[in-house]
């Protein structure tokens, strides 16, 4: 059976309580830290409202022609859920339990190439599911080993179009989040390589916790140096006054 959007009956039903979710491990060791880093900087920058949901290898559901479809993107962002978090511990059904995800991401691995799968027959491929079933407005595919990043955006016809990066730093504007998404190279959690990062509209990087600590340490050190320079300046001035026979005021 081929699934076309025009012919398919797409409904939004809660995952049955007795449904056994696949217990499969992540594809490789890079996926959890890449996902955690994306969420952490949003949270520290105040970009995670109380109703927002970020997902990591977590099932997002829809029912197509009476058959449940579950895909677990490596990372996803939902701007607002409409139910208590206790109701979405195991999975999330858009429209029924909140908004459609604003963006989903897949991190390429050696284990599979399904990130580009547009297979419409059941079970549909990831690309088809995000584009035609969920209609997620932004879909990012990231290659951690090379830093290659592709961002697809739904056009008015409801199909994904690969976005050009007009930004000189090869970042992509995610309008719904009012943020840029791009690739950054450096070290975090003992992993040196490529990371996905967020930038605000002014081009300022949204920092991780360790970066904020280091930034504060540098700020404190600069303040200490300024205080020391001021103390030395005051001592020199006092010495000059004494040399001129003037006792400086205490």
C-alpha positions as CSV (number, residue, x, y, z in Angstrom):
1,X,0.0,0.0,0.0
2,X,1.3,3.4,-1.0
3,X,0.6,6.4,1.3
4,X,-0.1,9.7,-0.3
5,X,-1.2,12.6,1.7
6,X,-4.3,13.1,-0.4
7,X,-5.4,9.5,0.0
8,X,-4.2,8.7,3.6
9,X,-6.3,9.1,6.7
10,X,-4.0,10.7,9.3
11,X,-5.3,10.8,12.8
12,X,-3.8,11.7,16.1
13,X,-4.3,9.1,18.8
14,X,-2.6,8.4,22.1
15,X,-0.2,5.6,22.3
16,X,-1.9,2.7,24.0
17,X,-0.7,2.1,27.6
18,X,0.1,-1.5,26.8
19,X,2.0,-0.7,23.6
20,X,5.6,-2.1,23.8
21,X,8.0,0.5,22.5
22,X,11.2,-0.7,20.8
23,X,14.1,-0.9,23.2
24,X,16.9,-0.1,20.8
25,X,20.1,1.6,21.7
26,X,21.3,4.9,20.1
27,X,23.3,4.5,17.0
28,X,26.6,5.7,18.4
29,X,28.2,7.4,21.3
30,X,28.0,10.9,19.8
31,X,24.2,11.2,19.7
32,X,23.4,11.8,23.4
33,X,26.0,14.6,24.0
34,X,25.0,16.3,20.7
35,X,21.4,16.3,21.8
36,X,22.1,17.4,25.4
37,X,24.3,20.3,24.1
38,X,21.4,21.6,22.0
39,X,19.0,21.6,24.9
40,X,21.4,23.0,27.5
41,X,22.2,26.2,25.7
42,X,18.5,26.9,25.0
43,X,17.7,26.4,28.7
44,X,20.5,28.6,29.9
45,X,19.5,31.3,27.5
46,X,15.9,31.3,28.7
47,X,14.7,29.9,25.4
48,X,12.8,27.0,26.8
49,X,9.3,28.1,28.0
50,X,7.6,26.0,30.7
51,X,5.4,24.4,28.0
52,X,8.3,23.6,25.6
53,X,9.4,20.0,25.1
54,X,12.8,18.8,23.8
55,X,13.1,15.2,22.7
56,X,16.0,12.8,22.4
57,X,15.5,9.4,20.7
58,X,11.8,9.7,21.9
59,X,8.8,8.5,20.0
60,X,6.6,10.9,18.1
61,X,3.4,9.3,17.0
62,X,0.7,9.5,14.3
63,X,-1.8,7.0,13.0
64,X,-1.9,6.5,9.2
65,X,-4.8,4.5,7.8
66,X,-5.4,3.0,11.1
67,X,-1.8,1.9,11.7
68,X,0.3,3.5,14.3
69,X,3.6,5.1,13.2
70,X,6.3,6.0,15.6
71,X,9.6,7.8,14.8
72,X,12.2,8.8,17.3
73,X,14.3,11.7,15.9
74,X,17.7,12.2,17.5
75,X,16.6,15.6,18.7
76,X,13.4,17.6,18.4
77,X,11.8,20.7,19.7
78,X,8.1,21.3,20.5
79,X,7.2,24.9,21.4
80,X,4.2,24.1,23.4
81,X,2.6,20.9,24.9
82,X,-1.1,21.0,26.0
83,X,-1.1,18.2,28.5
84,X,0.8,17.6,31.8
85,X,4.2,16.0,31.3
86,X,3.1,12.9,33.1
87,X,0.9,12.1,30.1
88,X,3.9,12.1,27.6
89,X,6.4,10.1,29.6
90,X,6.5,7.4,26.9
91,X,5.7,9.2,23.7
92,X,4.2,12.3,22.2
93,X,1.2,12.7,19.8
94,X,1.2,16.1,18.0
95,X,-2.2,17.9,17.7
96,X,-3.7,15.7,20.4
97,X,-1.1,16.5,23.1
98,X,0.3,19.8,21.8
99,X,1.9,21.5,18.8
100,X,3.6,19.9,15.8
101,X,7.4,19.9,16.5
102,X,9.1,23.1,15.3
103,X,12.2,21.2,14.2
104,X,13.5,17.6,14.2
105,X,17.1,16.5,13.7
106,X,18.8,13.4,12.7
107,X,22.5,12.7,13.3
108,X,24.0,10.6,10.5
109,X,25.7,7.3,11.6
110,X,27.1,4.3,10.1
111,X,24.2,2.2,11.3
112,X,21.6,3.3,8.8
113,X,20.7,5.7,6.1
114,X,17.0,6.1,6.8
115,X,17.3,9.8,7.6
116,X,16.7,10.5,3.8
117,X,14.0,7.8,3.4
118,X,11.0,9.0,1.6
119,X,9.4,5.6,1.4
120,X,5.6,6.2,1.5
121,X,4.5,2.6,2.1
122,X,4.0,1.3,5.7
123,X,6.0,1.9,7.8
124,X,7.0,5.2,6.1
125,X,10.5,6.5,6.0
126,X,11.7,9.2,8.3
127,X,11.8,11.9,5.6
128,X,8.3,11.1,4.4
129,X,6.9,10.9,7.9
130,X,8.3,14.3,9.0
131,X,7.4,16.0,5.7
132,X,4.1,14.5,4.7
133,X,2.5,13.1,7.9
134,X,3.7,15.3,10.7
135,X,4.5,18.3,8.4
136,X,7.4,19.5,10.7
137,X,8.4,22.9,9.3
138,X,12.2,22.3,9.7
139,X,14.2,19.1,9.3
140,X,17.9,19.1,9.9
141,X,20.4,16.3,9.0
142,X,23.8,16.5,10.6
143,X,27.0,14.6,9.9
144,X,29.0,14.8,13.1
145,X,32.2,13.4,11.6
146,X,32.4,16.0,8.8
147,X,30.3,18.9,10.2
148,X,28.0,18.8,7.1
149,X,24.6,20.2,7.9
150,X,21.5,20.2,5.7
151,X,18.4,22.0,6.7
152,X,15.1,21.4,4.9
153,X,12.0,23.6,5.2
154,X,8.4,23.0,4.2
155,X,7.4,25.2,1.2
156,X,3.8,26.4,0.7
157,X,3.0,23.1,-1.1
158,X,4.0,21.1,2.0
159,X,7.2,19.7,0.5
160,X,10.7,20.0,1.9
161,X,13.2,22.2,0.1
162,X,16.9,22.2,0.9
163,X,17.7,25.6,2.3
164,X,20.7,27.6,1.1
165,X,22.9,29.1,3.8
166,X,23.1,32.8,2.9
167,X,24.8,33.5,6.2
168,X,28.5,34.1,5.9
169,X,29.1,31.6,8.8
170,X,26.9,29.0,7.1
171,X,24.2,29.2,9.7
172,X,20.5,28.6,9.0
173,X,17.7,30.8,10.3
174,X,15.0,28.9,12.2
175,X,12.2,31.6,12.1
176,X,9.9,29.9,14.6
177,X,12.6,29.8,17.2
178,X,14.1,33.3,16.3
179,X,17.5,31.6,16.3
180,X,20.2,30.6,13.9
181,X,21.3,26.9,13.8
182,X,24.9,26.1,12.7
183,X,27.9,24.0,13.1
184,X,30.7,24.8,15.6
185,X,34.0,23.0,16.1
186,X,35.5,22.5,19.5
187,X,35.6,20.4,22.7
188,X,32.9,19.5,25.2
189,X,32.6,16.5,27.5
190,X,36.0,15.2,26.3
191,X,34.7,15.1,22.7
192,X,36.6,17.2,20.2
193,X,34.8,17.6,16.9
194,X,31.7,19.2,15.3
195,X,28.7,20.3,17.3
196,X,25.4,21.9,16.4
197,X,25.0,25.3,18.1
198,X,22.4,28.1,18.4
199,X,23.0,31.8,17.7
200,X,20.7,34.7,18.5
201,X,19.6,37.2,15.9
202,X,22.6,39.4,16.8
203,X,24.9,36.6,16.0
204,X,25.8,35.9,19.6
205,X,26.5,32.2,20.5
206,X,24.2,30.7,23.1
207,X,26.6,29.4,25.6
208,X,26.9,26.0,27.4
209,X,27.2,25.9,31.2
210,X,30.9,25.3,31.1
211,X,31.4,28.3,28.8
212,X,29.4,30.5,31.1
213,X,31.5,29.4,34.0
214,X,34.7,30.2,32.1
215,X,33.2,33.5,30.9
216,X,32.5,34.4,34.6
217,X,36.0,33.3,35.6
218,X,37.5,35.5,33.0
219,X,35.3,38.4,34.0
220,X,36.3,38.0,37.6
221,X,40.0,37.8,36.6
222,X,39.7,41.0,34.6
223,X,38.1,42.7,37.6
224,X,40.9,41.5,39.8
225,X,43.5,42.8,37.4
226,X,41.7,46.1,37.2
227,X,41.6,46.3,41.0
228,X,45.3,45.4,41.2
229,X,46.2,48.1,38.6
230,X,44.2,50.7,40.6
231,X,46.0,49.7,43.8
232,X,49.4,50.0,42.1
233,X,48.4,53.4,40.6
234,X,47.3,54.6,44.0
235,X,50.6,53.5,45.6
236,X,52.6,55.2,43.0
237,X,50.7,58.4,43.5
238,X,51.1,58.2,47.2
239,X,54.9,57.7,46.8
240,X,55.1,60.7,44.5
241,X,53.2,62.9,47.1
242,X,55.5,61.8,49.8
243,X,58.6,62.6,47.7
244,X,57.2,66.1,47.3
245,X,56.8,66.4,51.1
246,X,53.0,65.9,51.0
247,X,51.5,63.3,53.2
248,X,48.7,61.6,51.3
249,X,45.3,61.5,53.0
250,X,44.3,58.1,54.4
